[in-house]
């Protein structure tokens, strides 16, 4: 079987408001957790408590993600400031 090779170059990665996107998603996960919390009894009766814990895990991982992308943005800005010729 022959190895497939692309016929064109890969496009440049898209950059956008990454920190805002991750922060918004984190807030959404925590809001979903808090909205479901009063219905814990119903979730437990129907064996669906994993819905609640999934939202909490998403919020906690979002906090880590926010920290990570802030550090990444700072590193990108430092690298751009150190080498003003590269854009």
C-alpha angles and dihedrals in degrees: 000000000000121000114247116234124190117248096212138037121268114256121251113269115262116245121202142144093315097162092050092048094050092044091050092050091049091052090049092053092050092047090051089050092051093046091053096043096084089055095055091119092056092048090049092049092052096041092245102120088119087076089063095045092046090059091048091049090049090053094048092047088047090058089055090045092052091051091048097050092046090055089046093051091048091051092049091050091048091051091049091050092049093051109033092172093065116080 
